[in-house]
Amino acid sequence: MFEDEERRSPATGGFTPAALASWSEETLRGYVAALRAEIARAEAAIAARAAQRSAADAFFRKPE
């Protein structure tokens, strides 16, 4: 990926849907596979951040 693309967030308008009308079925299937892989990568990043947050919360939690 390009450096500029890595800094843009879909939440801030960084994602532009592709024009699919002229794509072949094979190309569309490849595109879907690539999107699924990217979704899995994003979900793994979310899980890692949640684990880090949980660890930090446990470390800084005051004893009761």
N, C-alpha and C positions, 0 to 999 in steps of 0.2 A: 504494500500500500504506500501511497504517497504520504509524506509527513503532514501536509495540510489536511488530508482526509482523516488521519488519525485523531486530529484535534477537534474535528467537527462532530457534534453529537446529533443523533437523529431527533432528539428532543428540541434542538435549536435549529432545525432545518437542514441538517447535514445529509439526510437521506433523500435521494431522488428516485422514485420508482422508474423502472425501465419501461421502454415502449415495447410491448410484447407482440403486437399485431403481426409483425413480419417474421417472427422467430419460428423455426421449425419445432416440431414436437420434441425431437431429440435435444435441441438446444434448451427448450423450456424445462425438460426433465433435469438437465444438467444445472440449470439456474436454480431450480427448486432444491436440488441436492446441496448446492453451494449455500443457499440461504439457510437450510436446515443446519448445516455445519456451523454457520455463523451464529445462529440462535443458540446452539449447544455451547459455543465458545462464550457467548454473552452470559448464559445461565451459569457456567462454571465460574466466571468472574464475579457474578452476584453471590454465589455460594461462598467463594473465597473471602469476599468482603464481609459477609455475614459471620463467617467463622472468626475472622479477625476481630470484629466488633464484639462477639461473644467472649472471646478470650480477654480482650481489654476490659470489658465489663466485669468479668470474673476477677481479674487482677485488681481492679480499682474499687471493687465492692467493699463497703465497710462491713466489718464483722458485726453481727447482731448480738 
